[in-house]
Amino acid sequence: MTNKERYRLLCESEGANIPLFQQYWWMETVCHGKQWDVLLSVQANGFIDGALPFLFGSKFGMYYVLQPQLTQYSGPWFHHHPRTGDPVEFEHHVAEDLVSQLDRLHLSVYLQRFSPTITDWLPFYWHGYKQTTRYTYRFDPLPDPATLATLADRGRKRQLASVREAYTLDRQVGAEEFVALHRDYWERRSGSDLLSHDFLLRVVTTAMARNQALIYGLRNADGQLVAARFVVYDDRCAYALLSAMRPDALRNSMTLLVWTLLEELHGRTQAFDFEGSMDNGIEHFYRSFGARQVPYFEVSRFANPLLSRFVSR
């Protein structure tokens, strides 16, 4: 049995104990047409103590491990159980095993962003890896609607009324319509959408088919979709993955969509992750809802420092 086959069974048995972006089905979806694999830290009795799934490839004879598209977090996962003892010692032991296996891959480029639940990257540091601290904003736990109203700043709440009057909320936006809006939005904004039509449609339809995603949109009086937001989730956490707007959409349309999703995800999942951003304007938008700033690690190692210039951060 290959590592990937063992990992598929592990994901099926552990469920949401393994974060969504590290799930077998997610890696299969976002790495379609590419290569991915997983390192496992296994006890002598066959019990899996930890795993590190990764996208990998090669170019000009150099091997690399990078973040898959649309994947906010990757890195190691630790299988805590009653016999693990001291959690720090356990994670160090498992991480040392996983990093030693990574080293044997002789990578020219390694870059992964760890889940915010990973607060200790020392074993990677001991092996010559570097770390950059990044930030996201989270509700953990996800507040009920009444509590949410007390956390958000007054400006956010004032912005909701005018948008509610102008648009109709659509809780059943189709995948194709969302993908078309997303591609149009990014082609206008930056000249092209970095996510291909087939890739984006595959991610959206797969997550929707698993009942692990929501697409909420706003429609104008003519029934046209003017703004939409795509969220993926499991029992542990929801992630604000993608959004798109028409140029004529009211400025605060996204505020209403985020607010509605936060209200309706309460009871479906335990937390909500805004997925960054390090951008000044976007950071302020997320923070204004009352979410907590949470650091996470971007861990990297480059055989040649010049290679870092060619890696999308």
C-alpha positions in Angstrom: 0.0 0.0 0.0 1.4 3.4 -1.0 1.6 6.4 1.4 -1.2 8.1 -0.5 -3.5 5.0 -0.2 -2.7 4.9 3.6 -3.4 8.6 3.8 -6.7 8.3 2.1 -7.8 5.7 4.7 -6.5 7.9 7.4 -8.5 10.9 6.2 -11.6 8.8 6.0 -11.2 7.6 9.5 -10.2 10.9 11.1 -12.7 13.1 9.3 -12.4 16.8 10.3 -9.6 16.0 12.7 -7.5 16.6 9.6 -7.9 20.2 8.4 -9.8 20.6 5.1 -6.9 21.8 3.0 -4.9 18.7 4.0 -7.6 16.2 3.2 -7.0 13.6 0.6 -10.0 14.8 -1.5 -8.8 18.4 -1.4 -5.3 17.5 -2.6 -6.7 15.3 -5.3 -8.9 18.2 -6.5 -6.4 21.1 -6.4 -3.5 18.9 -7.7 -5.4 17.4 -10.6 -3.0 17.0 -13.5 0.0 17.6 -11.2 1.9 15.4 -8.7 1.3 15.2 -5.0 2.3 12.9 -2.3 2.4 12.6 1.4 5.1 11.8 4.0 4.0 9.7 7.0 5.5 9.3 10.4 4.6 5.7 11.4 5.2 3.7 14.6 6.5 0.2 14.5 2.9 -1.1 15.0 1.7 0.8 11.9 0.0 3.6 13.8 0.4 6.9 11.9 1.6 9.7 14.2 1.8 12.5 11.6 1.6 13.4 8.0 2.8 16.0 5.6 0.9 16.1 2.2 2.6 18.2 -0.5 2.4 19.3 -4.1 5.7 18.6 -5.9 7.3 18.8 -9.3 10.5 19.4 -11.2 11.8 22.1 -13.6 15.2 22.3 -15.2 16.3 19.3 -13.1 15.3 21.0 -9.8 12.7 19.5 -7.5 10.3 21.7 -5.6 7.5 21.6 -3.1 5.0 24.5 -3.2 1.5 25.4 -2.0 -1.2 24.2 -4.4 -3.5 26.9 -5.8 -6.4 27.9 -3.5 -4.8 26.1 -0.6 -4.3 28.5 2.3 -2.5 26.0 4.6 -0.5 22.8 4.3 2.5 21.5 6.3 2.5 18.9 9.0 -0.4 17.3 10.7 0.0 15.7 14.1 -2.1 12.7 15.3 -2.4 13.4 19.0 -3.8 10.6 21.0 -3.9 9.7 24.8 -0.5 8.0 24.7 1.4 10.8 23.1 2.6 12.2 26.4 4.1 15.7 26.4 2.6 17.4 23.3 5.8 19.5 22.5 8.1 16.5 22.7 5.7 14.4 20.6 5.4 17.1 17.9 9.2 17.6 17.8 9.7 13.8 17.4 7.2 13.5 14.6 8.3 16.7 12.9 12.0 15.5 13.0 10.9 12.3 11.3 9.0 14.2 8.6 11.7 16.8 8.0 14.3 14.0 7.7 12.2 12.5 5.0 11.9 15.9 3.3 15.6 16.2 3.3 16.0 12.9 1.4 14.0 14.4 -1.5 16.9 16.8 -2.2 14.6 19.7 -2.9 15.8 22.9 -4.5 12.7 24.8 -3.3 10.4 24.1 -0.4 7.6 26.5 0.6 4.6 25.6 2.7 2.2 27.7 4.8 1.4 26.0 8.1 -2.0 26.0 9.7 -2.4 28.5 12.5 -2.7 25.5 14.9 1.0 24.9 14.3 2.8 27.2 16.7 6.2 25.4 16.9 8.4 25.1 13.8 11.7 24.4 15.7 12.5 21.1 14.0 12.4 22.8 10.6 14.6 25.6 12.0 17.1 23.0 13.2 17.3 21.6 9.6 18.0 25.0 8.0 14.6 26.2 7.1 13.4 29.8 7.3 10.2 31.2 8.6 8.1 34.3 7.8 5.2 35.2 10.0 1.9 35.9 8.1 -1.5 36.9 9.5 -5.1 35.9 9.0 -8.2 36.9 10.9 -10.4 34.3 12.6 -13.5 33.8 14.6 -12.7 30.9 16.9 -15.3 30.1 18.1 -17.7 31.4 15.5 -20.1 33.8 17.3 -23.9 33.5 17.2 -25.6 36.3 15.2 -26.4 38.4 18.3 -22.8 38.3 19.5 -21.5 39.1 16.0 -23.5 42.3 16.0 -21.7 43.4 19.1 -18.2 42.6 17.8 -18.3 44.4 14.4 -17.6 48.1 14.2 -20.5 50.5 13.7 -19.5 51.3 10.1 -19.9 47.7 9.0 -23.4 47.5 10.5 -24.5 50.8 8.9 -23.5 49.6 5.5 -25.9 46.6 5.5 -29.2 48.5 5.1 -28.6 50.2 1.8 -27.4 47.0 0.2 -30.3 44.9 1.5 -32.7 47.4 -0.1 -30.9 47.3 -3.5 -30.3 43.6 -4.0 -31.9 40.2 -3.4 -29.8 37.6 -1.6 -29.4 34.3 -3.6 -28.3 31.3 -1.5 -28.1 28.9 -4.5 -25.7 30.5 -7.0 -24.6 27.9 -9.5 -21.0 26.9 -10.0 -20.8 27.9 -13.6 -22.3 31.3 -13.0 -19.9 32.0 -10.1 -16.9 30.9 -12.1 -17.9 33.2 -15.0 -18.3 36.2 -12.6 -14.9 35.4 -11.0 -13.1 35.2 -14.3 -14.7 38.5 -15.5 -13.8 40.2 -12.2 -10.1 39.3 -12.3 -9.7 39.8 -16.0 -10.9 43.4 -15.5 -8.9 43.9 -12.4 -5.5 42.5 -13.4 -5.8 41.4 -17.1 -6.2 37.7 -16.4 -7.5 35.2 -13.9 -4.7 33.1 -12.4 -7.1 30.3 -11.9 -8.1 28.5 -15.1 -11.8 27.9 -15.8 -11.5 24.2 -15.6 -9.5 24.3 -12.3 -11.9 26.7 -10.6 -15.0 24.8 -11.8 -13.5 21.5 -10.6 -12.8 22.9 -7.1 -16.2 24.5 -6.8 -18.3 21.6 -8.1 -16.3 19.0 -6.0 -16.7 21.0 -2.8 -20.4 21.6 -3.5 -21.0 17.9 -4.3 -19.6 17.0 -0.9 -21.8 19.6 0.9 -18.7 21.4 2.1 -19.2 24.7 0.3 -21.6 27.6 0.0 -22.0 30.1 -2.8 -24.0 33.2 -1.8 -24.7 36.0 -4.2 -26.6 39.3 -4.7 -28.8 40.0 -7.6 -30.1 43.3 -8.9 -33.6 44.1 -10.0 -32.9 42.5 -13.4 -31.8 39.2 -11.8 -28.1 39.7 -12.7 -25.5 38.4 -10.3 -23.6 41.4 -9.1 -21.5 39.9 -6.3 -20.8 36.5 -4.9 -18.7 34.7 -2.3 -17.5 31.1 -2.2 -16.8 29.5 1.2 -15.6 26.0 1.9 -16.0 24.4 5.3 -15.9 21.2 7.5 -17.0 20.5 11.0 -14.1 22.5 12.4 -13.7 25.6 10.3 -15.0 27.6 7.3 -12.7 29.4 5.0 -13.5 32.6 2.9 -12.0 31.2 -0.3 -13.1 33.4 -3.2 -15.2 36.5 -4.0 -16.1 38.4 -7.1 -18.1 41.5 -8.1 -19.3 43.4 -11.1 -17.9 46.9 -11.6 -21.3 48.4 -11.0 -22.0 46.6 -7.7 -22.5 48.7 -4.6 -19.3 49.2 -2.7 -20.6 47.4 0.4 -22.0 44.4 -1.3 -19.3 42.1 0.0 -20.0 43.3 3.6 -23.5 41.9 3.3 -22.4 38.6 1.9 -19.7 38.1 4.5 -22.2 39.0 7.3 -24.8 36.7 6.0 -22.4 33.8 5.7 -21.1 34.3 9.2 -24.6 34.2 10.5 -25.7 31.1 8.6 -22.5 29.1 9.2 -23.1 29.3 12.9 -24.1 25.8 14.0 -22.5 24.2 10.9 -18.9 24.7 11.9 -16.9 25.9 14.9 -14.7 28.6 13.4 -14.3 31.0 10.5 -11.1 32.0 8.8 -11.0 35.1 6.6 -7.7 33.8 4.9 -5.6 36.8 5.5 -4.8 39.1 4.0 -1.4 40.9 4.3 -2.8 43.6 2.0 -3.5 46.8 4.0 -7.0 47.4 2.7 -8.2 43.8 2.8 -6.8 43.4 6.3 -8.8 46.3 7.6 -12.0 45.0 6.0 -11.6 41.6 7.8 -10.6 43.1 11.1 -13.7 45.4 11.1 -16.0 42.4 11.6 -14.4 41.8 15.0 -12.3 38.8 14.1 -9.1 38.1 16.0 -5.7 38.5 14.3 -3.9 35.1 14.2 -0.3 34.5 13.1 0.7 31.5 11.0 4.0 30.4 9.6 5.3 30.4 6.0 8.3 28.0 6.2 10.7 27.8 3.3 14.1 26.6 2.2 15.9 27.4 -1.1 19.0 25.6 -2.3 20.0 29.0 -3.9 18.6 32.2 -2.4 18.0 33.5 -6.0 15.3 30.9 -6.4 13.1 32.7 -3.9 12.5 35.5 -6.5 10.7 33.1 -8.8 8.3 31.7 -6.2 4.9 33.3 -5.8 4.4 34.5 -2.3 
